[in-house]
Amino acid sequence: MAPDPKPTQSGPRQANKRGAARLAAVQALYQMDVAGSGLLEITAEYESFRLGKEIDGALYREADPQWFRAILAGVVENQKVVDPVIRQALTEDWPLSRLDSTLRAILRAGVYEIMERKDVPVAVIVSEYIDIAKAFYEEEEPKLVNAVLDRVSRRIRGEGRGKDAS
């Protein structure tokens, strides 16, 4: 089963339908990675039982199903292009395989959007995936997501957007 974000009192701002779709796509990518589930199976499961539904007392936010499908299918179809881009943005001593499955899913989805969704500003993409990282992790991982997506956006789009960079 996909990981659930940790509960927070003052956590990231409430996600819009695209933000909820991004979170669901990350959870679905995680589930595919860990359980070895297929794209069609996961897409059907999320659309039928998760997006905007209640599971065990937890309500999944209503998500944009087209956005969810586009990210999920896009990452799967372009993984042989996306993964090397992520590897180039990581330090040599930190290979992609060393990252946990949730962090890999966040980076894959974020990099896919930077590469393919030119209609979405880099600042929006980076900010949304940092917020997703903050939902699962405390400190270092959101900073890593910021650094990797910033490096990728500079290389792919010629623009960066560091958040909380110091």
N, C-alpha and C positions, 0 to 999 in steps of 0.2 A: 504494500500500500504506500502511496506517496506520502512524504513527510508533511506534517502540518506546521504552519508557522507558529513560533512560540508566542504566547499571549503577552501583550504589553499594555501598560496603562497609557503611556504617552507615546505610543509607537508611531509608525509612519502614517501620513495622512490617508484618509479613506480612498481606496482605489476607484477609478471610474470603470466603465465596462471594458475598456481596452486594458486597463491595469489589471482588472480581475482576470481577463483572458491571458495576459502575460503570466500571472501567478499560476493559473491552471495549466498553462503550457509547460512551465518549469516543473510543476508537480508531475505532469504526464511524462515529460522527458526523463525525469528521475525514475519513475515507475518502469518505463521502457528499458532503461539502463540496468536497473537492479533485477527486475523480474524477467527481462527478455521478452516483454510483450511486444506485439506488432502494432504498427501505426493504425490500421483500421480498427483493431480491437480496442485500443486505448481511446481513440477518437469517439467511437460509439459509446464506450463506457462513460466517458466524461460528459458527453452531450445528453445521454439518457439518464444518468444517475447523479451527476455532480454539479454541473453548471447551474447555479441558481436554485439548487435543491438542498434539502436538509438531510444530513447523515449523522446518525447517533447524536442528535441534539445540536449539532454544529451546522450552521447555515452557510453554504457556499454562496459567495456573492454572485449576482447576475453578471454574466460575462458576455462579451460580443463573440458569438460562436464562429463567425467568419474569421475574425482576428485570431482566435484560438487555433482554428484549423490551419490558417496560413502560417503561423509561427511553427506549429508542430510539424506540418508537412514540409515546410521550408527547411527547417533544421535537419530533418531526416534526409531529404533529397540532396541537400548541399553539405552534409557533414564532412565529406572528403575535401571540401574547400574551407569550411568553417574551422575545423580543428587545426589545420596548419596555421591559419591566421591567429588563432588563440595561442598556439605554441610560440609563434614569433613574438607575441606581446608579453609572454612570461619570461622570467629570468631563466638562464640555462640550467641552473641548479634546481629548478622547480618545474618538472615536466607536467603536462596535462594529466597524465595517468596518476600523478601523485595527489591531485585534487579529489575531494570526495564527490560523490555522484550529484549531490544537490548543487554544489558550486559549479561543476562542469555544466549542468543543465542551465543554470543562470547565465553563464558566459556564452554558451552556444546560442541561446535564444537572443541575448543582447547583440552578439556579433552578427548573427543572421539579420536582425533588424537594421543594424548600421549598414550592412552591405547591400541589402535588398530594398529597404523601405526609405528611399530618398525623400519621400513625401513627409516623413516624420523627422522633426528636428533632432539632432544629436542630443541636445540638452534634455529633451523629453525622454528619449530612450535610456540614456545613462541614469538619469534621476529615478526613473521607474525601476530599473534593475538594481540600483543601489537600495531602494526601498524594499524590494523583494529580498535582497541579501540580508538587510537589517531585520526582516521578519524571521529569519532562520538563525542568524549569527549575531554575536555581540560586536566585535571591533575589527579584527584583522581582515576577515573575509569581505565585508562591505568596502573596505579600503582597497583590497585587491580587485574587486569588481570595478571600482572606480578607475583604478590605474590601468587595468587591461582594456576596458572599453574606451578610455580616453586615448590610449596609444593606438588602438585599432581605428578610432574615428579620425585621428590625425593622419594616419597612413591611408585609409580608404577614402575619406571625404576631404582631407586637408583641413579639418577643423577639429578642435578638441573642446572639452567642456569639463574641466576638473571641478568636482564638487567637494567642498571641505578640504581642498588641497592646501597643504602648507609646506 
